[in-house]
Amino acid sequence: MSIRKRLIISNATMIVMPIIIIVFIIFLLNVVYNDGTIIDTHFKQRWQNTGGRTAELFNELQKTASIEQDNFFKQDYLESLSEQLEKENVEIVIRKENDLLITSNPQIKNDELPSFGNEGYNPGGAQVGNDHFSIRQHDFYFKDGSEGSIFLLDDSPSFVKFARIFFPIIFGSLILSFVLTNVFLSYIVSRSILRPVRQLSDASEKISRGDLNFSVKSKSKDELGQLIRTFDSMRGQLKESLDLRDRYEKNRKEIIANISHDLKTPITSILGYVEGLQDGVANSDDKREQYLDTIRSKAIYMNRLIEELALYSKLDVNSLPFHFESVDIQAFIKDYLEEISEELIEKDVKVLFHPNMFHSHARIDRDKLIRVLENIIFNSVKYIDKNPAEINISISEEKNMIKISVSDNGPGVPPEELAAIFNRFYRTDPARSEGGSGLGLAIVSQIIEAHGGNIWAENVQTEGLRVNFTLKKSEDENNE
């Protein structure tokens, strides 16, 4: 429930609840103090006062005052009238000028009655002693011309008496019920608001201290519940960002350590050969040529290592641009193999390409995919320990992807390390100090991911390693 609806219901309840409580208290007091008869008596009396026997009696008295005034002085008439009034629980007063000729209640005084000329029904009535009466008044003139008035005094409706007697209780109960309802609803509503606010405050303090290893949960579906879930999502994203930053920092340190290690050996070797040349250790032309060739090869290795590190760093931060175009992959691989065929022949490596009978167009960056094929093929060449060395390249179709597999007849990789060969600076033989940067397959993995494909490795059943990667078909080919 939203906070807005909750506040509306709270305000409505704050109005309705005191009313319900007051009605309940009124009926409870009625039952406790008056046996539950006050309300019933009230309505009966109201009916009698407006259209019952009392009204008929009053009409008869009006007629008597008009045509038979002498009856007011006859004992038998007065006794009959007294019996009727007693049945109706009504008091009568007949006044002549300022004298009360007839009164059924000696406590009634003339000065407590309305003056002549106020004829009619007065439900407000008059206070007579401790009692309150509603009054029916009829004014007339006696035969001698003096002013006369007939009063029928009906004991005030019981409900009015009840209200007057218990008004302080009712009023106090109204105030108390309003206060209690207000306190209760304020507690309920404030708890539903303050609790999540307190959660957010505690969570903010933890974040300010650098603690992100917690979660803030809320089952509430209102705005504060949504705010808590959004806050926790933000905390999670911030934690991921900091973890990623820490991971990048750790990676940076590892890269520096690995590069330092990989550069130290060739630099030490170069320094050694340079000192040998300076000290005259290479005392023949052939030996000097050998020293210079070694220095050159070490320098080439260092340059390649630096280039691969720069390429890997750009791929890692997504700063290397890609230029995609639709290319026939089978023709592309075939052309590339022709370009490197002489180099492979020199290394005594046999490469077999197994094309497939389907149109294999994919959106690729030509230069980046050449780097992929180069790193995979020459990584296999480096580790093949068979003679003749053999590399097989096959291509197949899988739904909207093109799968390319490069397998060799080398020693393979231990099964538990297959997933790790695409990590940077990975080497199957940690003792190797050079011969590869350890970045080749890591670069391959990043390039394939940038193409929207996947890459994985598996050992061939007989012997050797197979590297598989997929590329997305071009959209034109998918539409066909």
BELUR-V335900 format. One record per backbone hydrogen bond with DSSP energy under -1.0 kcal/mol. CO is the residue of the C=O (numbers start at 1). NH is the residue of the N-H. If there is no record, write none. Layout:
<<CO | NH> <CO | NH>>
This chain:
<<2 | 6> <3 | 7> <4 | 8> <5 | 9> <6 | 10> <7 | 11> <8 | 12> <9 | 13> <10 | 14> <12 | 16> <13 | 17> <16 | 20> <17 | 21> <18 | 22> <19 | 23> <20 | 24> <21 | 25> <22 | 26> <23 | 27> <24 | 28> <25 | 29> <26 | 30> <27 | 31> <28 | 32> <29 | 33> <30 | 34> <30 | 36> <34 | 37> <37 | 41> <38 | 42> <39 | 43> <40 | 44> <41 | 45> <42 | 46> <43 | 47> <44 | 48> <45 | 49> <46 | 50> <47 | 51> <48 | 52> <52 | 56> <53 | 57> <54 | 58> <55 | 59> <56 | 60> <57 | 61> <58 | 62> <59 | 63> <60 | 64> <61 | 65> <62 | 66> <63 | 67> <64 | 68> <68 | 71> <69 | 72> <70 | 73> <71 | 74> <74 | 78> <75 | 79> <76 | 80> <77 | 81> <78 | 82> <79 | 83> <80 | 84> <81 | 85> <82 | 86> <83 | 87> <84 | 88> <85 | 90> <91 | 153> <92 | 104> <93 | 151> <94 | 101> <94 | 102> <95 | 149> <96 | 99> <99 | 96> <102 | 94> <105 | 108> <109 | 112> <110 | 113> <115 | 118> <120 | 137> <122 | 135> <126 | 133> <128 | 131> <131 | 128> <132 | 156> <133 | 126> <134 | 154> <135 | 122> <136 | 152> <137 | 120> <138 | 150> <140 | 148> <142 | 145> <146 | 142> <147 | 97> <148 | 140> <149 | 95> <150 | 138> <151 | 93> <152 | 136> <153 | 91> <154 | 134> <157 | 161> <158 | 162> <159 | 163> <160 | 164> <161 | 165> <162 | 166> <166 | 170> <167 | 171> <168 | 172> <169 | 173> <170 | 174> <171 | 175> <172 | 176> <173 | 177> <174 | 178> <175 | 179> <176 | 180> <177 | 181> <178 | 182> <179 | 183> <180 | 184> <181 | 185> <182 | 186> <183 | 187> <184 | 188> <185 | 189> <186 | 190> <187 | 191> <188 | 192> <189 | 193> <190 | 194> <191 | 195> <193 | 197> <194 | 198> <195 | 199> <196 | 200> <197 | 201> <198 | 202> <199 | 203> <200 | 204> <201 | 205> <202 | 206> <203 | 207> <204 | 208> <205 | 209> <206 | 211> <207 | 210> <212 | 214> <222 | 226> <223 | 227> <224 | 228> <225 | 229> <226 | 230> <227 | 231> <228 | 232> <229 | 233> <230 | 234> <231 | 235> <232 | 236> <233 | 237> <234 | 238> <235 | 239> <236 | 240> <237 | 241> <238 | 242> <239 | 243> <240 | 244> <241 | 245> <242 | 246> <243 | 247> <244 | 248> <245 | 249> <246 | 250> <247 | 251> <248 | 252> <249 | 253> <250 | 254> <251 | 255> <252 | 256> <253 | 257> <254 | 258> <255 | 259> <256 | 260> <257 | 261> <258 | 262> <259 | 263> <260 | 264> <261 | 265> <263 | 267> <264 | 268> <265 | 269> <266 | 270> <267 | 271> <268 | 272> <269 | 273> <270 | 274> <271 | 275> <272 | 276> <273 | 277> <274 | 278> <275 | 279> <276 | 281> <281 | 283> <284 | 288> <285 | 289> <286 | 290> <287 | 291> <288 | 292> <289 | 293> <290 | 294> <291 | 295> <292 | 296> <293 | 297> <294 | 298> <295 | 299> <296 | 300> <297 | 301> <298 | 302> <299 | 303> <300 | 304> <301 | 305> <302 | 306> <303 | 307> <304 | 308> <305 | 309> <306 | 310> <307 | 311> <308 | 312> <309 | 313> <310 | 314> <311 | 315> <312 | 316> <313 | 317> <314 | 319> <315 | 318> <325 | 364> <327 | 362> <328 | 332> <329 | 333> <330 | 334> <331 | 335> <332 | 336> <333 | 337> <334 | 338> <335 | 339> <336 | 340> <340 | 344> <341 | 345> <342 | 346> <343 | 347> <344 | 349> <345 | 348> <348 | 389> <350 | 391> <352 | 393> <354 | 395> <356 | 358> <360 | 329> <361 | 474> <362 | 327> <364 | 325> <365 | 369> <366 | 370> <367 | 371> <368 | 372> <369 | 373> <370 | 374> <371 | 375> <372 | 376> <373 | 377> <374 | 378> <375 | 379> <376 | 380> <377 | 381> <378 | 382> <379 | 383> <380 | 384> <389 | 350> <391 | 352> <392 | 407> <393 | 354> <394 | 405> <396 | 403> <398 | 401> <400 | 473> <401 | 398> <402 | 471> <403 | 396> <404 | 469> <405 | 394> <406 | 467> <407 | 392> <414 | 417> <415 | 418> <420 | 423> <423 | 426> <429 | 432> <438 | 425> <438 | 426> <439 | 443> <440 | 444> <441 | 445> <442 | 446> <443 | 447> <444 | 448> <445 | 449> <446 | 450> <447 | 451> <448 | 453> <449 | 452> <454 | 470> <456 | 468> <458 | 466> <464 | 460> <465 | 408> <466 | 458> <467 | 406> <468 | 456> <469 | 404> <471 | 402> <472 | 363> <474 | 478> <475 | 479> <476 | 480>>
